[in-house]
């Protein structure tokens, strides 16, 4: 459903809000979203994991191979420290966390059975977990999109919800929901930074202010994918966003194609997959934001002044 021309009609917005809430409930109750997975054998190969080793800290790893008897993960790495060369992983008890796309966060524990090579990579053979703890279930439907936007640092909270008249730092809106969004931008942001994203939907300016909850930084490209949790939105803006989201879902249903969803991703450790446009991304008003000099806000260090 799309918004009609009577956008200032409070009764209409209240009615649309109830319809969208009901539609959202139906989407969230679908089996693929509601039930998830129950043991580590169901974890997909290639899944990124965050692993905690007692007395040392947190590492990053990835599933290389998964079978009924065991799982092989890449040898865990950390950007903050290195283990001694004499350190042996064998016999160590590990705690894992991962975010499963379109689903929720999960935790489980396992024991290292052996150190080995798999598919030419150094790895660890670990035991399977018969049960997983499912946490942080997604609370909104988020659609992938690839759309030019402007990013602003919120200097005055009184102006957080007000649209900006002047251009901000150029970025790309990569996904969108009524509870937040993700943007790709040159440079490196920081968690808890207060930012405002401004973009256009159906020829109307939309302003979303919020707090950075997590980010993934691509060192080779000097770019960040920044996940922003939105402040409560005015009902008119929320309806406009939900109308866009459900409209895209319905368009894909008519074409008999699967829509690519993303999740709230507020959890650190979620895999970073790049900035490729979604298959059905809206491109009618795109401009090239990746070219240009630092004065245009497109350089790898564009966020340095924030």
CORKAUR-V82874 format. One record per backbone hydrogen bond with DSSP energy under -1.0 kcal/mol. CO is the residue of the C=O (numbers start at 1). NH is the residue of the N-H. E is the energy in kcal/mol with one decimal. If there is no record, write none. Layout:
CO:NH:E
CO:NH:E
This chain:
5:7:-1.6
6:9:-1.4
9:13:-2.2
10:14:-2.5
11:15:-2.2
12:16:-3.0
13:17:-2.5
14:18:-1.6
15:19:-1.9
16:20:-2.8
17:21:-2.2
18:22:-1.9
19:23:-2.5
20:24:-2.7
21:25:-2.0
22:26:-2.0
23:27:-2.2
24:28:-2.4
25:29:-1.3
27:30:-1.1
30:33:-1.5
30:34:-2.4
31:35:-2.1
38:132:-1.0
39:42:-1.6
40:43:-1.5
44:47:-1.8
47:63:-2.4
49:61:-2.2
50:97:-2.3
51:59:-3.2
52:95:-1.8
53:56:-2.1
53:57:-2.4
57:53:-2.8
59:51:-2.2
60:77:-2.2
61:49:-2.6
62:74:-2.6
63:46:-2.4
65:72:-3.2
70:67:-2.6
71:126:-3.3
72:64:-2.8
72:65:-1.9
73:124:-2.7
77:60:-2.8
84:87:-2.0
89:92:-2.3
92:112:-2.4
94:110:-2.2
95:52:-3.0
96:108:-1.5
97:50:-3.1
98:106:-2.8
100:103:-1.8
103:138:-1.6
104:100:-2.8
105:135:-3.5
106:98:-2.1
107:133:-2.5
108:96:-3.3
110:94:-3.1
111:127:-2.0
112:91:-2.6
114:125:-3.0
116:123:-3.7
118:121:-1.7
121:118:-2.6
122:75:-2.3
123:116:-2.4
124:73:-2.4
125:113:-3.4
125:114:-1.5
126:71:-2.2
129:40:-2.2
133:107:-1.8
135:105:-2.6
142:262:-1.6
143:176:-2.1
147:173:-3.7
149:171:-2.2
150:198:-2.6
151:169:-2.5
152:196:-2.6
156:159:-2.0
157:160:-1.3
159:162:-1.3
169:151:-2.4
171:149:-2.2
172:184:-2.3
173:147:-1.9
174:145:-2.5
175:182:-1.7
176:143:-2.4
179:230:-2.2
180:177:-2.2
181:228:-3.0
182:174:-3.1
182:175:-1.3
183:226:-3.2
184:172:-2.1
185:224:-2.9
190:193:-1.5
193:212:-2.6
194:154:-2.0
195:210:-2.7
196:152:-2.6
197:208:-3.0
198:150:-2.5
199:206:-3.5
201:204:-1.8
204:201:-2.8
206:199:-2.3
208:197:-3.2
209:231:-3.2
210:195:-2.1
211:229:-2.8
212:192:-3.3
214:227:-2.7
216:225:-2.8
218:222:-1.7
218:223:-1.3
222:187:-3.0
223:218:-3.1
224:185:-2.1
225:216:-1.9
226:183:-2.1
227:213:-2.6
227:214:-1.1
228:181:-1.9
229:211:-2.2
234:238:-2.7
235:239:-2.5
236:240:-1.8
237:241:-2.4
238:242:-2.7
239:243:-2.5
240:244:-1.7
241:245:-2.4
242:246:-2.8
243:247:-1.7
244:248:-2.0
245:249:-2.0
246:250:-2.4
247:251:-2.1
248:252:-1.9
249:253:-2.1
250:254:-2.0
251:255:-1.3
252:257:-2.5
260:144:-1.3
278:281:-1.8
283:286:-1.5
293:296:-1.8
293:298:-1.1
294:297:-1.7
299:302:-2.0
301:304:-2.0
303:306:-2.0
